[in-house]
C-alpha cells in the first residue's frame, strides 16, 4: 500500500506516528511519492517538505524558520546549543566565538590528525586480516579529532562516540519521548560534561600559571574568556562544548562509514575513489565521497519552527500558509533527489553542483566546521581505500546508519 493511501485510511490521531514510521523505515518511497503528489505535506504534528525549492527556502530564511525546533530537548539535557539558534544576542556572541575557535584554516591540521589515526587503524586491521569500519576506523578517527583538535581527550574513542550518539538520539530521533533513550542520554551528558569540565579546568590552571592554554578548540575558548565582549559564563562553556561534540563528532564517524558502505556496492565508483586517493587528488576523492553521501546521508531531515505566519512556495500550486509555531520537517535527503532540480538524480555522478546535497546544511544554520569535517571524512576514508576490502559479515544498520561493518583486508592488486 502506498503511503498516502495508508495515511488516508488511518485514524487522525495515528497519522503523525504513521508518517514517522515511514520516515524511519521507507524514506525513499515516502519522499518519491510526496514529491509527485503532495510536496508540502501537513500532518497533525508537523509539516513535511520534500522538494528542493522549498527546502532551500526554509533553510535560507533563518528570520522565519528558527533553528531551535529541538531546543526543548536540548535544554532538558544540557542547556541547549545556541549555534543551532543563531538568533538573539547570546547566539550571535557564541557564533562569533566559535568562528574564532573553529577555523577553516584548521582543515590541514585535522587532515593530518585524521590521516594518522586512520592509517594506524588500517595497519592494525591488516595485521588481523580485517576489522569493523564503524568501531575500528570511523569512530577512532572522529574520537581522535575530538581529542587532538577539540581538546576532549581521555575517554576511549568508542566511549566518546557512544556518549554523543546517545545524546543525539534523544534530541533528534526520539519523537515519542522514550524514557529509556532519554535516561541513556542524561547519563551520557553527565559523563561527557564531567570530561569537558575537567579539560576546561586544566586549561584555566595552565593560563593561571602563565602557560598557554593550548591551540585547540578548548584552549582557544579559554584564552578568549579574557576578551570582555566574548566572555561566556562557565556553565555555557560546558553546554557549547557538548553541543559542538554532538554536532560534529558522531556525524564525522557516520559519514566515513556511510560513504565507504555506499561505495562498496558501486565497484566503478570505488575504483574512481581509489585512483583519486592513490594520486593524492583530494578534490577528486571528495567529489566521489560527497556523491556517495548524497545517496547515504548522515541525516535525512532537519527540523525548524515557523516563527511567524508565512506562505511557503508562494505563487505556486503547492503554496501553504504556515501558522506561527508550526514545526517544519525539511527532508534534505529528498531534496537531493528532486528531479525538478537535480539532473538524473538516481544516477551516481561526480560533477554535481555542491548545493544539491545539503550535506552541511544551507543558509544561516549551515555547518561552521564544514572544511574541518571534510578533511576528517576524506582522510578517514582514504586509508581504507588504499586496501582491497570486502564484507566479512552482514552490514547492519540502525535506520540508515551502519552500526556494524566488518571487512576483510587484502593487499591491492597490481595495476595491469
Helices and strands as residue ranges (DSSP letters): H 3-9, G 12-14, H 15-25, H 27-37, E 40-42, E 47-49, H 52-60, E 65-66, H 71-78, G 82-84, H 89-101, G 104-106, H 107-128, E 130-132, I 133-138, H 139-145, I 146-150, H 157-172, H 179-208, H 217-224, G 228-230, H 234-264, H 267-278, H 282-295, E 302-306, E 310-312, E 320-322, E 327-330, H 332-335, G 354-356, G 363-365, H 370-385, E 388-391, E 396-398, E 401-404, E 406-410
